[in-house]
Amino acid sequence: MVMDAPQTDVLSIELIPVNELEELGSIALVTIRRPDKLNALNSEVMSSLKAMVEWVEATDVVRVVVLTGAQPNAPPEGKRAKPNAFVAGADITEFVGMQKDEIRVKFTNNAVEALWDLSKPTIAMVDGFALGGGCEIACSCDLRIASERSRFGTPEVNLGLIPGYGATQRLTHLVGYGKTMEMIMTGEMIDAAEAHRIGLVNHVCTSEDLREFTLKIARIIGSKSSHTLRFGKQTIRASLDLGLTEGIAYEAEVFASLFDSKDQEIGVNAFLNRENPQWEHK
């Protein structure tokens, strides 16, 4: 199954067991690898991300996806090292000469939406700059965990543009109308502490602890029933599109439907017997 993972020059996938016995499947640690360009999004990265999403959706091995950016390469002698980046935005060189019809296709059928639509849990592990498209990729994940040196921003206004990968919508749901207006209209960056304060990130830790802490959260999530997680994510996402009354009714229907699942019986019996559940849907 490892051989089937869609590895490319700009995207690597490391499979990390959820538990020591490797009986619960794996966490897919997905790394965008364009460190000399601060992991900026170009066409190759976007097509690789879409292929990764298709593969994750199709395989039973992967329980959780953790998405991150490559660390900077060692600089040539006498040169300054490049800064750390999750994704420092889109590769602007690809915008030159493009017309609106080309751009519309590029930004409608894209990897950010594919990542957003993935049925399995996703975590953005951010160490450094998450700007423009990088901030939008982070927003398309279910959780965001950042190092103290991370910076977030939507600087598209400085190019005479607005965000094109969903930030005007997803960022508003995460941090509110006023803060989204400020970030998009000023184009200014915020640090990790501010991102945590406003709810853009779930946790902040040191860069040294980031991988271990993120994998700890991923392992907790990966140990749950994949069937239940899928419906949980689906129901939470429905809250973005439904009104409160309709959303609560939808939740009740999904909750009731889970009583047809073997995992509900397994979970309840394990709780009553003070045992670890052995899920049918691993």
MIDOSE-1310 file (N, C-alpha, C; in nm, 2 decimals, decimal comma, always signed):
residues 282
mvmd	+0,08/-0,12/+0,00/+0,00/+0,00/+0,00/+0,09/+0,13/+0,00; +0,20/+0,12/+0,06/+0,29/+0,24/+0,06/+0,33/+0,27/-0,08; +0,36/+0,17/-0,16/+0,40/+0,19/-0,30/+0,29/+0,26/-0,38; +0,17/+0,24/-0,34/+0,06/+0,30/-0,41/+0,04/+0,45/-0,38
apqt	+0,10/+0,50/-0,28/+0,09/+0,64/-0,24/+0,15/+0,73/-0,35; +0,08/+0,83/-0,39/+0,12/+0,91/-0,51/+0,23/+1,01/-0,47; +0,35/+0,96/-0,46/+0,47/+1,04/-0,43/+0,51/+1,12/-0,56; +0,55/+1,25/-0,54/+0,60/+1,32/-0,65/+0,72/+1,40/-0,61
dvls	+0,78/+1,48/-0,70/+0,89/+1,56/-0,67/+0,85/+1,67/-0,57; +0,73/+1,71/-0,57/+0,69/+1,82/-0,48/+0,60/+1,78/-0,37; +0,57/+1,65/-0,35/+0,48/+1,60/-0,25/+0,53/+1,47/-0,20; +0,56/+1,45/-0,07/+0,59/+1,32/-0,02/+0,49/+1,28/+0,09
ieli	+0,47/+1,15/+0,10/+0,37/+1,09/+0,19/+0,44/+0,99/+0,28; +0,44/+1,01/+0,41/+0,50/+0,92/+0,51/+0,39/+0,86/+0,58; +0,38/+0,72/+0,59/+0,28/+0,66/+0,66/+0,33/+0,62/+0,80; +0,26/+0,67/+0,90/+0,30/+0,65/+1,04/+0,19/+0,57/+1,11
pvne	+0,22/+0,46/+1,17/+0,11/+0,38/+1,24/+0,04/+0,46/+1,35; -0,09/+0,44/+1,35/-0,17/+0,50/+1,46/-0,13/+0,45/+1,60; -0,10/+0,31/+1,60/-0,06/+0,25/+1,73/+0,05/+0,16/+1,70; +0,12/+0,11/+1,81/+0,24/+0,03/+1,80/+0,21/-0,10/+1,73
leel	+0,10/-0,16/+1,74/+0,07/-0,29/+1,68/+0,03/-0,27/+1,53; +0,01/-0,15/+1,48/-0,02/-0,12/+1,35/-0,16/-0,18/+1,31; -0,24/-0,20/+1,40/-0,37/-0,26/+1,37/-0,48/-0,16/+1,34; -0,45/-0,03/+1,36/-0,55/+0,07/+1,34/-0,53/+0,15/+1,21
gsia	-0,44/+0,11/+1,13/-0,41/+0,19/+1,01/-0,30/+0,29/+1,04; -0,30/+0,39/+0,95/-0,19/+0,49/+0,95/-0,23/+0,63/+0,95; -0,15/+0,72/+0,99/-0,16/+0,86/+0,97/-0,07/+0,89/+0,84; -0,13/+0,97/+0,75/-0,05/+1,01/+0,63/+0,00/+1,15/+0,66
lvti	+0,14/+1,15/+0,68/+0,20/+1,28/+0,69/+0,24/+1,33/+0,55; +0,17/+1,43/+0,50/+0,19/+1,47/+0,37/+0,27/+1,60/+0,37; +0,38/+1,61/+0,30/+0,47/+1,72/+0,30/+0,48/+1,79/+0,16; +0,45/+1,91/+0,15/+0,47/+1,99/+0,03/+0,61/+2,03/+0,02
rrpd	+0,68/+2,00/-0,09/+0,83/+2,01/-0,09/+0,87/+2,10/-0,21; +0,86/+2,23/-0,18/+0,93/+2,33/-0,26/+1,00/+2,43/-0,17; +1,09/+2,38/-0,09/+1,15/+2,47/+0,01/+1,22/+2,59/-0,04; +1,28/+2,59/-0,16/+1,35/+2,70/-0,21/+1,25/+2,81/-0,26
klna	+1,12/+2,77/-0,27/+1,01/+2,87/-0,31/+0,92/+2,89/-0,19; +0,96/+2,85/-0,07/+0,88/+2,86/+0,05/+0,75/+2,78/+0,04; +0,76/+2,67/-0,04/+0,66/+2,57/-0,06/+0,53/+2,64/-0,13; +0,56/+2,74/-0,21/+0,45/+2,80/-0,28/+0,38/+2,71/-0,37
lnse	+0,25/+2,73/-0,39/+0,16/+2,65/-0,46/+0,17/+2,68/-0,61; +0,22/+2,58/-0,69/+0,21/+2,59/-0,83/+0,13/+2,48/-0,89; +0,12/+2,47/-1,02/+0,03/+2,37/-1,08/+0,07/+2,23/-1,04; +0,20/+2,20/-1,03/+0,24/+2,06/-1,00/+0,20/+2,03/-0,85
vmss	+0,22/+2,12/-0,76/+0,18/+2,10/-0,62/+0,03/+2,07/-0,61; -0,05/+2,15/-0,68/-0,20/+2,14/-0,68/-0,24/+2,01/-0,73; -0,19/+1,97/-0,85/-0,23/+1,84/-0,91/-0,18/+1,72/-0,82; -0,07/+1,74/-0,75/-0,02/+1,63/-0,66/-0,11/+1,62/-0,54
lkam	-0,15/+1,74/-0,49/-0,25/+1,74/-0,37/-0,38/+1,67/-0,41; -0,43/+1,70/-0,53/-0,55/+1,64/-0,57/-0,54/+1,49/-0,58; -0,43/+1,44/-0,63/-0,40/+1,30/-0,64/-0,39/+1,23/-0,51; -0,33/+1,30/-0,41/-0,32/+1,25/-0,28/-0,45/+1,24/-0,21
vewv	-0,54/+1,34/-0,23/-0,68/+1,33/-0,17/-0,75/+1,21/-0,23; -0,74/+1,19/-0,36/-0,81/+1,08/-0,42/-0,76/+0,95/-0,37; -0,63/+0,94/-0,35/-0,57/+0,81/-0,29/-0,62/+0,79/-0,15; -0,61/+0,89/-0,07/-0,65/+0,88/+0,07/-0,80/+0,84/+0,08
eatd	-0,88/+0,90/+0,00/-1,03/+0,86/+0,00/-1,05/+0,72/-0,04; -0,96/+0,66/-0,12/-0,98/+0,53/-0,18/-0,92/+0,42/-0,09; -0,83/+0,45/+0,00/-0,76/+0,35/+0,07/-0,81/+0,34/+0,22; -0,82/+0,22/+0,27/-0,86/+0,20/+0,41/-0,74/+0,22/+0,50
vvrv	-0,62/+0,22/+0,45/-0,50/+0,23/+0,54/-0,50/+0,36/+0,61; -0,53/+0,47/+0,55/-0,51/+0,60/+0,60/-0,63/+0,64/+0,69; -0,61/+0,68/+0,81/-0,71/+0,72/+0,91/-0,72/+0,87/+0,92; -0,60/+0,94/+0,92/-0,59/+1,08/+0,94/-0,49/+1,13/+0,84
vvlt	-0,51/+1,25/+0,79/-0,41/+1,32/+0,71/-0,35/+1,44/+0,79; -0,22/+1,45/+0,80/-0,15/+1,56/+0,85/-0,07/+1,63/+0,74; -0,10/+1,76/+0,71/-0,04/+1,83/+0,60/+0,06/+1,93/+0,65; +0,18/+1,94/+0,59/+0,28/+2,03/+0,64/+0,36/+2,07/+0,52
gaqp	+0,46/+2,17/+0,55/+0,55/+2,21/+0,44/+0,69/+2,17/+0,48; +0,77/+2,15/+0,38/+0,91/+2,11/+0,40/+0,99/+2,22/+0,47; +1,09/+2,17/+0,55/+1,18/+2,26/+0,61/+1,28/+2,32/+0,51; +1,33/+2,44/+0,53/+1,42/+2,51/+0,44/+1,55/+2,43/+0,42
napp	+1,60/+2,43/+0,30/+1,73/+2,36/+0,28/+1,84/+2,45/+0,34; +1,95/+2,38/+0,37/+2,07/+2,45/+0,42/+2,12/+2,55/+0,31; +2,15/+2,67/+0,35/+2,19/+2,77/+0,25/+2,33/+2,75/+0,20; +2,36/+2,80/+0,08/+2,50/+2,80/+0,04/+2,59/+2,88/+0,13
egkr	+2,71/+2,85/+0,13/+2,80/+2,92/+0,22/+2,80/+3,07/+0,20; +2,78/+3,14/+0,31/+2,78/+3,29/+0,30/+2,64/+3,34/+0,27; +2,54/+3,26/+0,25/+2,41/+3,31/+0,22/+2,32/+3,29/+0,34; +2,22/+3,37/+0,35/+2,12/+3,36/+0,46/+2,02/+3,25/+0,43
akpn	+1,99/+3,18/+0,54/+1,89/+3,07/+0,53/+1,75/+3,12/+0,50; +1,67/+3,05/+0,42/+1,54/+3,09/+0,39/+1,45/+3,07/+0,52; +1,35/+3,14/+0,53/+1,26/+3,12/+0,65/+1,18/+2,99/+0,64; +1,13/+2,95/+0,76/+1,04/+2,83/+0,76/+0,90/+2,88/+0,70
afva	+0,84/+2,78/+0,63/+0,71/+2,81/+0,57/+0,63/+2,68/+0,56; +0,50/+2,70/+0,60/+0,40/+2,59/+0,57/+0,38/+2,60/+0,42; +0,31/+2,71/+0,38/+0,30/+2,74/+0,24/+0,29/+2,89/+0,23; +0,38/+2,96/+0,16/+0,39/+3,10/+0,16/+0,30/+3,17/+0,05
gadi	+0,20/+3,09/+0,00/+0,11/+3,14/-0,10/+0,11/+3,07/-0,23; +0,04/+3,13/-0,33/+0,05/+3,08/-0,46/+0,17/+3,12/-0,53; +0,21/+3,05/-0,63/+0,33/+3,09/-0,71/+0,28/+3,19/-0,81; +0,31/+3,32/-0,78/+0,26/+3,43/-0,86/+0,31/+3,43/-1,00
tefv	+0,42/+3,37/-1,03/+0,47/+3,37/-1,16/+0,38/+3,30/-1,26; +0,29/+3,21/-1,21/+0,20/+3,14/-1,30/+0,08/+3,23/-1,33; +0,06/+3,35/-1,26/-0,05/+3,43/-1,29/-0,03/+3,52/-1,42; +0,10/+3,54/-1,45/+0,14/+3,63/-1,56/+0,08/+3,59/-1,69
gmqk	+0,00/+3,68/-1,75/-0,06/+3,66/-1,88/-0,19/+3,58/-1,88; -0,23/+3,53/-1,76/-0,35/+3,45/-1,76/-0,48/+3,54/-1,76; -0,58/+3,49/-1,84/-0,71/+3,57/-1,85/-0,81/+3,51/-1,75; -0,92/+3,58/-1,74/-1,02/+3,55/-1,63/-1,08/+3,41/-1,65
deir	-1,10/+3,36/-1,78/-1,16/+3,23/-1,80/-1,06/+3,12/-1,76; -0,93/+3,14/-1,78/-0,83/+3,04/-1,74/-0,82/+3,04/-1,59; -0,82/+3,16/-1,53/-0,82/+3,17/-1,38/-0,94/+3,11/-1,32; -1,06/+3,13/-1,38/-1,18/+3,07/-1,32/-1,17/+2,92/-1,31
vkft	-1,12/+2,86/-1,41/-1,11/+2,71/-1,41/-1,01/+2,67/-1,31; -0,89/+2,74/-1,30/-0,78/+2,71/-1,21/-0,83/+2,72/-1,07; -0,91/+2,81/-1,03/-0,95/+2,84/-0,90/-1,09/+2,77/-0,86; -1,15/+2,71/-0,95/-1,28/+2,64/-0,92/-1,26/+2,49/-0,90
nnav	-1,19/+2,43/-0,99/-1,16/+2,29/-0,98/-1,02/+2,28/-0,92; -1,01/+2,29/-0,79/-0,87/+2,30/-0,73/-0,85/+2,21/-0,61; -0,73/+2,19/-0,57/-0,69/+2,10/-0,46/-0,74/+2,14/-0,33; -0,76/+2,27/-0,31/-0,81/+2,32/-0,18/-0,95/+2,27/-0,15
ealw	-1,03/+2,28/-0,26/-1,17/+2,22/-0,24/-1,17/+2,07/-0,23; -1,08/+2,00/-0,30/-1,06/+1,86/-0,28/-1,03/+1,82/-0,14; -0,93/+1,90/-0,08/-0,89/+1,87/+0,06/-1,01/+1,90/+0,15; -1,08/+2,01/+0,13/-1,20/+2,04/+0,21/-1,31/+1,93/+0,20
dlsk	-1,32/+1,87/+0,09/-1,43/+1,77/+0,07/-1,38/+1,63/+0,12; -1,26/+1,61/+0,15/-1,21/+1,48/+0,20/-1,29/+1,43/+0,32; -1,34/+1,31/+0,32/-1,43/+1,26/+0,43/-1,35/+1,23/+0,56; -1,22/+1,21/+0,55/-1,14/+1,17/+0,66/-1,08/+1,30/+0,73
ptia	-1,05/+1,28/+0,86/-1,00/+1,40/+0,94/-0,87/+1,45/+0,88; -0,85/+1,58/+0,88/-0,73/+1,65/+0,83/-0,68/+1,75/+0,93; -0,54/+1,75/+0,94/-0,48/+1,85/+1,04/-0,37/+1,92/+0,96; -0,37/+2,06/+0,97/-0,26/+2,14/+0,91/-0,16/+2,16/+1,02
mvdg	-0,03/+2,11/+1,00/+0,08/+2,13/+1,09/+0,16/+2,24/+1,04; +0,15/+2,36/+1,09/+0,20/+2,48/+1,04/+0,33/+2,52/+1,12; +0,44/+2,54/+1,04/+0,56/+2,58/+1,10/+0,62/+2,69/+1,01; +0,59/+2,81/+1,04/+0,64/+2,92/+0,96/+0,52/+2,99/+0,89
falg	+0,55/+3,05/+0,77/+0,45/+3,13/+0,70/+0,34/+3,05/+0,64; +0,22/+3,09/+0,67/+0,10/+3,04/+0,60/+0,02/+3,16/+0,55; +0,06/+3,19/+0,43/+0,01/+3,32/+0,37/-0,07/+3,29/+0,24; -0,17/+3,37/+0,21/-0,25/+3,36/+0,09/-0,30/+3,22/+0,08
ggce	-0,27/+3,15/-0,03/-0,31/+3,01/-0,05/-0,27/+2,92/+0,06; -0,16/+2,95/+0,13/-0,12/+2,87/+0,24/-0,21/+2,88/+0,36; -0,26/+3,00/+0,39/-0,36/+3,02/+0,49/-0,49/+2,95/+0,45; -0,52/+2,96/+0,32/-0,65/+2,89/+0,28/-0,64/+2,74/+0,28
iacs	-0,52/+2,68/+0,25/-0,51/+2,54/+0,27/-0,53/+2,50/+0,42; -0,47/+2,58/+0,51/-0,48/+2,55/+0,65/-0,63/+2,56/+0,69; -0,70/+2,66/+0,64/-0,84/+2,68/+0,67/-0,93/+2,56/+0,62; -0,88/+2,50/+0,51/-0,96/+2,39/+0,45/-0,94/+2,26/+0,53
cdlr	-0,84/+2,25/+0,62/-0,82/+2,14/+0,71/-0,92/+2,15/+0,83; -0,94/+2,03/+0,90/-1,03/+2,03/+1,01/-0,97/+2,09/+1,14; -0,84/+2,07/+1,16/-0,77/+2,13/+1,27/-0,64/+2,20/+1,22; -0,59/+2,30/+1,30/-0,47/+2,37/+1,27/-0,39/+2,37/+1,39
iase	-0,26/+2,32/+1,38/-0,17/+2,32/+1,50/-0,04/+2,40/+1,45; +0,00/+2,50/+1,52/+0,11/+2,59/+1,47/+0,22/+2,59/+1,57; +0,34/+2,62/+1,51/+0,46/+2,65/+1,60/+0,45/+2,80/+1,64; +0,53/+2,83/+1,74/+0,53/+2,97/+1,79/+0,58/+3,07/+1,68
rsrf	+0,66/+3,02/+1,59/+0,72/+3,11/+1,49/+0,63/+3,12/+1,36; +0,51/+3,07/+1,36/+0,42/+3,07/+1,25/+0,36/+3,21/+1,23; +0,33/+3,24/+1,11/+0,26/+3,37/+1,08/+0,15/+3,34/+0,97; +0,04/+3,40/+0,99/-0,08/+3,38/+0,90/-0,12/+3,51/+0,84
gtpe	-0,17/+3,50/+0,72/-0,21/+3,63/+0,65/-0,28/+3,60/+0,52; -0,35/+3,70/+0,47/-0,42/+3,70/+0,34/-0,38/+3,83/+0,27; -0,26/+3,83/+0,21/-0,20/+3,95/+0,15/-0,24/+3,98/+0,01; -0,34/+3,91/-0,05/-0,38/+3,92/-0,19/-0,41/+4,06/-0,23
vnlg	-0,46/+4,14/-0,13/-0,50/+4,28/-0,16/-0,38/+4,36/-0,21; -0,26/+4,32/-0,17/-0,14/+4,39/-0,21/-0,11/+4,37/-0,36; -0,18/+4,26/-0,42/-0,16/+4,23/-0,56/-0,28/+4,28/-0,64; -0,37/+4,36/-0,58/-0,49/+4,40/-0,64/-0,59/+4,29/-0,66
lipg	-0,59/+4,19/-0,56/-0,67/+4,07/-0,57/-0,74/+4,05/-0,43; -0,83/+3,95/-0,43/-0,88/+3,90/-0,30/-0,85/+3,75/-0,30; -0,86/+3,69/-0,18/-0,84/+3,54/-0,18/-0,93/+3,47/-0,28; -0,87/+3,36/-0,34/-0,94/+3,29/-0,44/-0,97/+3,14/-0,41
ygat	-0,91/+3,09/-0,29/-0,93/+2,95/-0,25/-1,02/+2,94/-0,13; -1,11/+3,03/-0,11/-1,21/+3,01/-0,01/-1,19/+3,09/+0,12; -1,09/+3,18/+0,14/-1,07/+3,24/+0,26/-1,18/+3,34/+0,30; -1,24/+3,41/+0,20/-1,35/+3,50/+0,24/-1,47/+3,43/+0,31
qrlt	-1,48/+3,30/+0,28/-1,59/+3,22/+0,34/-1,54/+3,14/+0,46; -1,44/+3,06/+0,45/-1,39/+2,98/+0,56/-1,33/+3,05/+0,68; -1,26/+3,16/+0,64/-1,20/+3,24/+0,75/-1,30/+3,31/+0,83; -1,41/+3,35/+0,76/-1,52/+3,42/+0,84/-1,58/+3,32/+0,94
hlvg	-1,60/+3,20/+0,90/-1,66/+3,10/+0,99/-1,56/+3,07/+1,11; -1,43/+3,08/+1,08/-1,34/+3,05/+1,19/-1,31/+3,16/+1,29; -1,30/+3,28/+1,23/-1,26/+3,39/+1,32/-1,36/+3,51/+1,33; -1,47/+3,50/+1,25/-1,57/+3,61/+1,26/-1,55/+3,71/+1,15
ygkt	-1,66/+3,78/+1,13/-1,67/+3,88/+1,02/-1,57/+3,99/+1,03; -1,56/+4,05/+1,15/-1,48/+4,17/+1,17/-1,33/+4,14/+1,15; -1,28/+4,03/+1,21/-1,14/+3,99/+1,20/-1,11/+3,95/+1,05; -1,20/+3,88/+0,99/-1,17/+3,85/+0,85/-1,16/+3,97/+0,76
memi	-1,25/+4,07/+0,78/-1,24/+4,20/+0,71/-1,11/+4,26/+0,73; -1,06/+4,26/+0,86/-0,93/+4,33/+0,89/-0,82/+4,26/+0,82; -0,81/+4,12/+0,82/-0,70/+4,05/+0,76/-0,70/+4,06/+0,61; -0,82/+4,06/+0,55/-0,82/+4,06/+0,40/-0,80/+4,20/+0,35
mtge	-0,85/+4,30/+0,42/-0,85/+4,44/+0,37/-0,71/+4,51/+0,40; -0,64/+4,46/+0,51/-0,51/+4,52/+0,53/-0,40/+4,44/+0,47; -0,42/+4,31/+0,46/-0,32/+4,22/+0,41/-0,21/+4,20/+0,51; -0,23/+4,24/+0,63/-0,12/+4,23/+0,73/-0,12/+4,09/+0,79
mida	+0,00/+4,04/+0,84/+0,01/+3,91/+0,90/-0,02/+3,92/+1,05; -0,06/+3,80/+1,10/-0,08/+3,79/+1,25/+0,01/+3,68/+1,29; +0,06/+3,68/+1,42/+0,15/+3,58/+1,47/+0,06/+3,46/+1,52; +0,13/+3,36/+1,57/+0,07/+3,24/+1,61/-0,02/+3,26/+1,74
aeah	+0,03/+3,35/+1,83/-0,05/+3,37/+1,95/-0,18/+3,44/+1,92; -0,18/+3,54/+1,83/-0,30/+3,60/+1,78/-0,39/+3,51/+1,71; -0,33/+3,42/+1,62/-0,41/+3,32/+1,55/-0,48/+3,23/+1,65; -0,42/+3,19/+1,75/-0,48/+3,11/+1,86/-0,59/+3,18/+1,93
rigl	-0,56/+3,31/+1,96/-0,66/+3,39/+2,04/-0,79/+3,40/+1,96; -0,78/+3,42/+1,83/-0,90/+3,45/+1,76/-0,97/+3,32/+1,70; -0,90/+3,20/+1,73/-0,96/+3,08/+1,69/-0,92/+3,02/+1,55; -0,82/+3,09/+1,49/-0,77/+3,04/+1,37/-0,70/+2,91/+1,38
vnhv	-0,62/+2,89/+1,49/-0,55/+2,77/+1,52/-0,60/+2,71/+1,65; -0,59/+2,57/+1,66/-0,64/+2,50/+1,78/-0,53/+2,50/+1,89; -0,41/+2,49/+1,85/-0,30/+2,48/+1,95/-0,17/+2,55/+1,89; -0,09/+2,60/+1,98/+0,04/+2,65/+1,95/+0,14/+2,59/+2,04
ctse	+0,25/+2,54/+1,98/+0,36/+2,48/+2,06/+0,49/+2,52/+2,00; +0,60/+2,48/+2,06/+0,73/+2,52/+2,01/+0,75/+2,44/+1,88; +0,84/+2,49/+1,79/+0,87/+2,42/+1,67/+0,93/+2,28/+1,70; +1,01/+2,27/+1,81/+1,07/+2,14/+1,84/+0,96/+2,04/+1,88
dlre	+0,85/+2,08/+1,94/+0,75/+1,99/+1,99/+0,64/+1,97/+1,88; +0,64/+2,05/+1,77/+0,53/+2,05/+1,68/+0,49/+1,91/+1,63; +0,59/+1,84/+1,57/+0,56/+1,71/+1,51/+0,50/+1,62/+1,61; +0,57/+1,60/+1,73/+0,52/+1,51/+1,83/+0,38/+1,54/+1,88
ftlk	+0,36/+1,67/+1,90/+0,23/+1,71/+1,95/+0,12/+1,69/+1,85; +0,15/+1,72/+1,72/+0,05/+1,70/+1,62/+0,02/+1,55/+1,60; +0,12/+1,47/+1,60/+0,10/+1,33/+1,59/+0,02/+1,27/+1,70; +0,04/+1,33/+1,82/-0,04/+1,28/+1,94/-0,19/+1,30/+1,92
iari	-0,22/+1,42/+1,87/-0,36/+1,45/+1,84/-0,41/+1,36/+1,73; -0,33/+1,34/+1,62/-0,37/+1,26/+1,51/-0,39/+1,11/+1,56; -0,31/+1,06/+1,65/-0,33/+0,93/+1,70/-0,45/+0,91/+1,78; -0,49/+1,01/+1,86/-0,61/+1,01/+1,93/-0,73/+1,00/+1,84
igsk	-0,73/+1,09/+1,73/-0,84/+1,08/+1,64/-0,84/+0,95/+1,56; -0,72/+0,90/+1,52/-0,71/+0,78/+1,44/-0,75/+0,66/+1,52; -0,76/+0,66/+1,65/-0,80/+0,55/+1,73/-0,95/+0,53/+1,74; -1,03/+0,63/+1,68/-1,17/+0,62/+1,69/-1,23/+0,54/+1,57
ssht	-1,35/+0,51/+1,58/-1,42/+0,45/+1,46/-1,42/+0,54/+1,34; -1,37/+0,49/+1,23/-1,36/+0,57/+1,11/-1,50/+0,60/+1,06; -1,60/+0,51/+1,08/-1,74/+0,52/+1,04/-1,80/+0,64/+1,12; -1,77/+0,64/+1,25/-1,83/+0,75/+1,33/-1,76/+0,88/+1,30
lrfg	-1,63/+0,89/+1,28/-1,56/+1,01/+1,24/-1,62/+1,07/+1,11; -1,64/+0,98/+1,02/-1,69/+1,03/+0,89/-1,83/+1,10/+0,90; -1,92/+1,04/+0,98/-2,05/+1,10/+1,00/-2,04/+1,23/+1,09; -1,95/+1,22/+1,19/-1,93/+1,34/+1,27/-1,88/+1,46/+1,19
kqti	-1,78/+1,44/+1,11/-1,73/+1,55/+1,02/-1,84/+1,60/+0,93; -1,91/+1,51/+0,87/-2,02/+1,54/+0,78/-2,13/+1,63/+0,85; -2,16/+1,59/+0,97/-2,26/+1,67/+1,04/-2,22/+1,80/+1,09; -2,09/+1,81/+1,13/-2,04/+1,94/+1,17/-2,03/+2,04/+1,05
rasl	-1,99/+1,98/+0,94/-1,98/+2,06/+0,82/-2,12/+2,11/+0,77; -2,22/+2,03/+0,80/-2,36/+2,07/+0,76/-2,40/+2,20/+0,84; -2,34/+2,23/+0,95/-2,37/+2,35/+1,03/-2,34/+2,47/+0,95; -2,24/+2,46/+0,86/-2,20/+2,58/+0,78/-2,30/+2,62/+0,67
dlgl	-2,39/+2,52/+0,64/-2,48/+2,54/+0,53/-2,63/+2,55/+0,58; -2,66/+2,49/+0,69/-2,79/+2,48/+0,74/-2,82/+2,58/+0,85; -2,94/+2,62/+0,87/-2,98/+2,70/+0,98/-2,98/+2,62/+1,11; -2,99/+2,68/+1,23/-2,98/+2,61/+1,35/-3,09/+2,50/+1,37
tegi	-3,21/+2,53/+1,34/-3,32/+2,44/+1,36/-3,31/+2,32/+1,26; -3,28/+2,35/+1,14/-3,26/+2,24/+1,04/-3,13/+2,16/+1,07; -3,03/+2,22/+1,12/-2,91/+2,15/+1,15/-2,92/+2,06/+1,27; -3,00/+2,10/+1,37/-3,02/+2,01/+1,49/-3,10/+1,89/+1,45
ayea	-3,20/+1,91/+1,36/-3,28/+1,80/+1,31/-3,19/+1,70/+1,23; -3,10/+1,76/+1,15/-3,01/+1,67/+1,07/-2,92/+1,59/+1,17; -2,87/+1,66/+1,27/-2,79/+1,59/+1,37/-2,86/+1,47/+1,43; -2,99/+1,50/+1,47/-3,07/+1,39/+1,53/-3,08/+1,27/+1,44
evfa	-3,10/+1,30/+1,31/-3,11/+1,19/+1,21/-2,98/+1,11/+1,20; -2,87/+1,18/+1,20/-2,74/+1,11/+1,19/-2,72/+1,03/+1,31; -2,74/+1,09/+1,43/-2,72/+1,03/+1,56/-2,80/+0,90/+1,56; -2,93/+0,90/+1,52/-3,01/+0,78/+1,52/-2,96/+0,68/+1,43
slfd	-2,91/+0,72/+1,31/-2,86/+0,62/+1,21/-2,74/+0,55/+1,26; -2,66/+0,60/+1,35/-2,55/+0,53/+1,40/-2,58/+0,41/+1,49; -2,71/+0,41/+1,53/-2,75/+0,29/+1,61/-2,77/+0,17/+1,52; -2,76/+0,19/+1,39/-2,76/+0,07/+1,30/-2,62/+0,02/+1,28
skdq	-2,52/+0,09/+1,34/-2,38/+0,06/+1,32/-2,33/-0,03/+1,43; -2,25/-0,13/+1,39/-2,19/-0,22/+1,49/-2,10/-0,15/+1,58; -2,04/-0,04/+1,53/-1,94/+0,03/+1,62/-2,01/+0,10/+1,74; -2,14/+0,14/+1,72/-2,21/+0,19/+1,84/-2,22/+0,09/+1,95
eigv	-2,26/-0,03/+1,91/-2,27/-0,14/+2,01/-2,14/-0,17/+2,07; -2,03/-0,18/+1,99/-1,90/-0,21/+2,04/-1,85/-0,10/+2,14; -1,88/+0,03/+2,10/-1,84/+0,14/+2,19/-1,91/+0,14/+2,32; -2,04/+0,12/+2,32/-2,12/+0,12/+2,44/-2,07/+0,00/+2,53
nafl	-2,06/-0,12/+2,48/-2,02/-0,23/+2,56/-1,88/-0,22/+2,61; -1,79/-0,16/+2,54/-1,65/-0,14/+2,58/-1,65/-0,04/+2,70; -1,74/+0,06/+2,69/-1,74/+0,16/+2,80/-1,80/+0,09/+2,93; -1,90/+0,02/+2,91/-1,96/-0,05/+3,03/-1,87/-0,15/+3,09
nren	-1,79/-0,22/+3,01/-1,70/-0,32/+3,06/-1,56/-0,26/+3,09; -1,54/-0,13/+3,07/-1,41/-0,06/+3,10/-1,30/-0,13/+3,01; -1,33/-0,14/+2,89/-1,23/-0,20/+2,79/-1,21/-0,10/+2,68; -1,10/-0,12/+2,61/-1,08/-0,05/+2,49/-1,16/-0,10/+2,37
pqwe	-1,24/-0,02/+2,30/-1,32/-0,07/+2,19/-1,24/-0,12/+2,08; -1,28/-0,23/+2,02/-1,22/-0,29/+1,90/-1,32/-0,27/+1,79; -1,30/-0,16/+1,72/-1,40/-0,11/+1,62/-1,41/-0,21/+1,50; -1,53/-0,22/+1,45/-1,55/-0,29/+1,33/-1,49/-0,21/+1,21
hk	-1,51/-0,08/+1,21/-1,46/+0,01/+1,11/-1,33/+0,07/+1,16; -1,22/+0,00/+1,13/-1,09/+0,05/+1,18/-1,03/+0,16/+1,10
